[in-house]
Amino acid sequence: MEVYNIDLAFAGPGDYRMRLHARGRGINPDGVQEESEPIAEHYLLQAWPAGT
């Protein structure tokens, strides 16, 4: 598994909103995927400063 060191507070300190979208979660319901299989799950994480 790759680990990414990303600063999600790109606009500095304060409140943020976040949205996580996942696709393919039902393909391997037992959570086991062989390394030879193509990646089944895809994720999109969005973050933006909260409005005042």
Phi, psi and omega in degrees: 000134178275143177246129180249131177259091185241134176275103181284346178270057186295338180259015179093186181297154177141190180269142180229157171253147179225148176224133177240126177243131179237138178230138177092013183295333183272357184289316178238078186297338178277356177080006182254128178223129179290146180297335181282345180278149176295155181300127184264329183254139179230141183231146174230120178247124179242140177223141178209153179298140178288144177291153179261000000 
